[in-house]
Amino acid sequence: MFEQIQKEIQNDYYRQRFDNDGTRFVAWYVRNIHRRDMIETVEDVTDGPDDKQIDAIVVDDENSTIFVIQGKFTTRDTVDAEPLREVLASWFQLFDLVRLQETGNQKLKRRLPEVATALENEYRVAFELVITGSLTDEASSDLEHFQRKLIGAEDFSADLHVVDLDEIKSRYQMTLDVEHPLISHELKLENGKYMVMQLGQTKCIIAAMPLAECITFPGISDGTLFQKNVRQSLGLKNNRVNKGIRDSIYGEDSRDFFFLHNGVTALCSRADIANGTLTVRNVNVVNGCQSLNTMLSCSERVKELDEAYVMFRFYEIPERERADRISISTNSQSSVKPRDLRSNDRRVLAIKRAYEQRFPNGYFITKRGEDAPANKDEKFVVDLLELGKWLIAWHSQRPNVSYSESQIFDRHFEQLFKRGTEYSPENIDALNRWMTNIMNRWVPANPIGMNETLLAMKAYAPYHHLYAVSLVFCKANGIMSRVPEPALSFEKALKADQVDQIVEMAGACLSNALEVAAEEFQALNKVFSPQNWIKTKTCLAGIRLSITNFFGFLSSNQQGRDTKQNMQEHLNMHDDYFEDRWTAD
């Protein structure tokens, strides 16, 4: 693995953008393990003078996690405790974001506003020390101390993981098939502490597993072990169950862990036992995500607990639908947030039924991890999560909230989905088709020449692009205070053969709004953070102004006036097809 990394960081992408092999290693890790694209990677890496012991920051909106990364690229076999102290120093720095932004380098300053927003939304914080050697005995001892300190902090708790070459290799292999990573793993079983039974056609293995053996599972820290779980790690903040697990690990009653814990449930396609070794293939933990993450965050303490066990249930279940049912039913140890239960809400089911009746070749996905049947047309496959993001961007005119799954399915759910079957399937299809055309432009080739900083914000900026599309129809009809119907807008654009023109115009205006905002900040000698700007209402006014200015620019010459008149004629919509904005403030 080390030789592969050494070779790959000499590629032009890394050599042209990063100054030394240490920084290139961090960039390689961010790109290959956290699956960031080329532009996002450049934005995420903060390594350099005055980086305040923070080499990279990855804000993972999907899993509501802030990853703070420190990398040590060395040919030595062992790594001492100094990098761990640097991680602890960066943790202290994050206590005071205002001061950190004053003293950090420019790359770090650009990342901190996004970190602040994520912290406000209660994202968990995970520190990762990525090394190419192994820790010395002294460093391992310090690791346990630091893990205890970080995870036990009441005001600002965090996880600390050391990612060595074995873990890098394991996670790298899983990213090769990121959509459906297949995890196989071997576990040592202790005599007299497991049993095998056959219930009907299902093979079941019940085992008392040492906690130290549990944390050897690949895919805990990056969530790939929990594909079928209804949620990822909830961290320790405001989570009494995880705090209780931590207290049991560090407390005097650790040997009673087996009796204090409900156990872990894992599904696999095959389970075999030979010579005291259990081999599980295509394994997924469907109940125990919180437990395993908490164990991993206390890894050094866990390794010392010879008498601490947890009950593991392995079910050999290759059928996908049956596995999904078991995953949902077994998640009762920690409370499931409302957004994890919306798939069964009557309004969501009403939308699903209406959409699939209107488009028999389509499919409406309501559950996490659910796949559309193979006989469905992928052009008409719509995901509930994406629909929520489209609705708040188009109808609420708040694309700056689209990135936040928790806000959509907690705070704004009633407003967005209260209509149920009243919201037409044609509108859902239109939003889907608008977004498909938009996302065809959000590729590294950058066919419409948008500011590259936008492409680094692919997780949320495309919804601003959709918002800009809606504004084109508002401006063309002279109705800027209301919202156009998606279905008729797409129908008009398609009939006039102007879909591409509108999408590209909206993208250009979004890009222009970003550049104007950056210039305004620079004129005031302030640091401009695109990631922070895109998540505020300020950007919405900038986009609206950019759309208005673009139409004004069209009036400056005859060709432009002809283009403007042609658009207004073909995009003309009666007032009845505009409605008031849905409240989302």
Protein Blocks (a to p, Z undefined) as FASTA:
>chain_A
ZZmmmmmmmpmklmmmpcbfklmmmmmmmmmmnopafklmmmmpmgdehklopabdcddf
knopacdddddddfbfbdcfklmmmmmmmmmmmmmmmlmmmmmcfklmmmmmmmmmmmmn
opacddddddfbdcdfklmmmmmmmmmmmmmpmklgcddddddfklmmmmmmmmmmmmlc
ccdddddddehiaccddehjaccddddddfklmmmpghklnopmmmmpcbdcebjnopak
lmmmmmmmmmmklmmmmmmpgbjcdddfbdcdeehiacdehiacfbhklmmmmmmmmmmm
mmmmmkbccdddddddfbfklmmmmmmmmmmmbccdfklmmmmgmklmmmmmmmmmmmmm
bccdfbghiacdfkbcfklcccfklmmmmmmmmmnopaklmmmmmlmmmmmmmmmmmnmm
mpcfklmmmmmmmmmmmmmmmcfklmnopafklmmmmmmmmmmmmmmmmmmmmmmnopak
bccdfklmmmmmmmnopmmmmmmmmmmmmmmmmmmmmmmmmmnopacdfklmmmpmklmm
mmmmmmmmmmmmmmmpmklmmmmmmmmmmmgccfklpccdddfZZ
